[in-house]
Amino acid sequence: MIITADLLLNYQRCHRRAFLDRYGDDQHRDPPNDYLLKLIQDSAENRRQILADQDHRQPSYRSGDWQKGAEETLNLMRSG
């Protein structure tokens, strides 16, 4: 289970609410309030800003060559 900002917020307010939001029937769920929407928007923007500064590299290997893919991935992980 992934712990999200809205799940933590609801858990802080009411433990049962967090459980129902995660496992309850979607048709009985309340629509998100303005504060929660703002929290989600700010979180997404923060994530975008952080990832914009990161250097992303992908392993380079032929499709289906799992051994080479594993080696390339391990090399990237070792290089940090």
C-alpha positions as CSV (number, residue, x, y, z in Angstrom):
1,M,0.0,0.0,0.0
2,I,1.3,3.4,-0.9
3,I,0.9,6.1,1.8
4,T,-0.3,9.3,0.2
5,A,-0.7,12.8,1.6
6,D,-4.5,12.6,1.6
7,L,-4.4,9.2,3.3
8,L,-2.2,10.7,6.1
9,L,-4.4,13.7,6.4
10,N,-7.5,11.6,6.7
11,Y,-5.8,9.3,9.2
12,Q,-4.8,12.2,11.4
13,R,-8.4,13.4,11.4
14,C,-10.2,10.0,11.7
15,H,-8.6,6.6,11.6
16,R,-11.8,5.0,10.3
17,R,-12.0,7.5,7.5
18,A,-8.6,6.5,6.2
19,F,-9.6,2.9,6.2
20,L,-12.8,3.5,4.4
21,D,-11.1,5.7,1.8
22,R,-8.7,2.9,1.1
23,Y,-10.9,-0.1,1.3
24,G,-14.5,1.2,1.2
25,D,-17.0,1.4,-1.6
26,D,-16.1,4.3,-4.1
27,Q,-19.8,5.1,-4.5
28,H,-20.1,6.1,-0.8
29,R,-16.9,8.2,-0.8
30,D,-17.2,11.9,-0.2
31,P,-15.8,14.2,-2.9
32,P,-12.5,15.8,-2.0
33,N,-12.6,19.2,-0.3
34,D,-10.8,22.3,-1.5
35,Y,-8.0,21.8,1.1
36,L,-7.3,18.3,0.0
37,L,-7.3,19.3,-3.7
38,K,-4.8,22.1,-2.9
39,L,-2.6,19.6,-0.9
40,I,-2.6,17.2,-3.9
41,Q,-1.8,20.0,-6.3
42,D,1.1,21.3,-4.2
43,S,2.4,17.8,-3.7
44,A,2.4,17.2,-7.5
45,E,4.1,20.5,-8.2
46,N,6.8,19.7,-5.6
47,R,7.4,16.3,-7.1
48,R,7.8,17.9,-10.6
49,Q,10.3,20.5,-9.3
50,I,12.4,17.9,-7.6
51,L,12.4,15.5,-10.6
52,A,13.2,18.3,-13.0
53,D,16.7,18.7,-11.5
54,Q,17.5,14.9,-11.6
55,D,19.6,13.3,-14.2
56,H,17.7,10.3,-15.5
57,R,19.5,7.4,-17.2
58,Q,18.1,4.2,-18.5
59,P,19.9,0.9,-19.0
60,S,20.7,0.3,-22.7
61,Y,20.1,-3.3,-23.9
62,R,18.3,-5.2,-26.6
63,S,14.7,-6.1,-26.0
64,G,14.4,-9.5,-24.5
65,D,18.0,-9.7,-23.3
66,W,17.2,-9.9,-19.6
67,Q,20.7,-10.8,-18.6
68,K,22.2,-7.7,-20.3
69,G,19.4,-5.6,-18.8
70,A,20.1,-6.8,-15.3
71,E,23.8,-6.1,-15.8
72,E,23.2,-2.6,-17.1
73,T,20.7,-1.9,-14.3
74,L,23.2,-3.1,-11.7
75,N,26.0,-0.9,-13.3
76,L,23.7,2.2,-13.1
77,M,22.8,1.4,-9.5
78,R,26.5,1.1,-8.6
79,S,27.3,4.4,-10.3
80,G,24.7,6.1,-8.1
